[in-house]
Amino acid sequence: MKPKDIALRNLQRERNERGQDFQAEIRRSWRLIPNCWRARVREGGGTRPADEITLLDEVNILAELKRTSGTEFRLSFLRPDQVEGLLAFDRALARNFGLVFISFHNPDKGLDEAYAVRLGTVIRYMQRRGVSYIHLDDFRRGALPCCPLPRLDAADPAYDLKGLVEKCKSL
């Protein structure tokens, strides 16, 4: 195997591990919310519309979880079936929210920030500005409706999702 192929495989493995870490952190975070039922979405018929579904007293959330080592979130991070599934879920009932949870993780620059945003909001924001990405600074300054996910000081990394549940309807 060529060194270039090995480096590419190692990079892909590192990306997968970062994504799996973020998914585990979000799973731990939901456990801290009362009256919460969460399940991982399994592949069915070659498609999977998102990573997980969470049912709460007031809202239902279909979520795709993405972690990036950069400072930009690109719509290309999602597969077409994920975009379609999140948008369809969001439209089905007023209490449904098709959300993307995005973690900006770059230890070299000291970044580890996470946000939740409705996929429809992401698409409209990008279309209005004629861009193919949203920069971390746009999330930070509230340029689009989103919910910051603060880290909890815990033995196992987790996020405080209470604010998300309360803010969901304004996203």
Disulfide bonds with the S-S distance in Angstrom:
none
